[in-house]
């Protein structure tokens, strides 16, 4: 990427990181997914029970492969015959929960929209530590922009990935549907936290996920 362009992106990342820290979340900015893996490993202990929320970012950044490496007790929801419901429930008592975020505002808020709600439930309460991994493309100015980002990019792309029969997979943007397979059932805004640094955000200077 052009250096001048990246400098501007990096400033935006740093500004967002500062706002997240003000909201009692830990935040670190890194240039690459490779660096992010080192940071994530430094935030976990060998043998930790680890669960994840559905996320393309975690695959693209190499996090899922890293978790499969044997250092952690990774409850892998993606293996054949996995007890997905059991893993969703086990997430509440896990040591670490890894996920991305649909958007992160420059004001230091996480914005997430879920279909099942298991991902936002674990973000809000349960796991001792929550690590949010996100590319710079997830950063938006404010909640209004976050809402647009989800309606125009994240939700239609995720609905397409999951093979949902929702109107957005045909039109490419939100139609505020009443589909049985609607993936936008619950919206959670994560602002200033009571428990300092339970939520840890790793902002990566690469475009990752949707
Ligand atoms: S509300 Fe329906 S149409 Fe809109 S993004 Fe969500 S699933 Fe797609």
Boltz pocket constraint, residues with backbone or C-beta under 6 A from the ligand:
constraints:
  - pocket:
      binder: B
      contacts: [[A, 150], [A, 151], [A, 155], [A, 156], [A, 159], [A, 166], [A, 167], [A, 168], [A, 169], [A, 173], [A, 174], [A, 175], [A, 176], [A, 177], [A, 178], [A, 179], [A, 181], [A, 182], [A, 183], [A, 184]]
      max_distance: 6.0
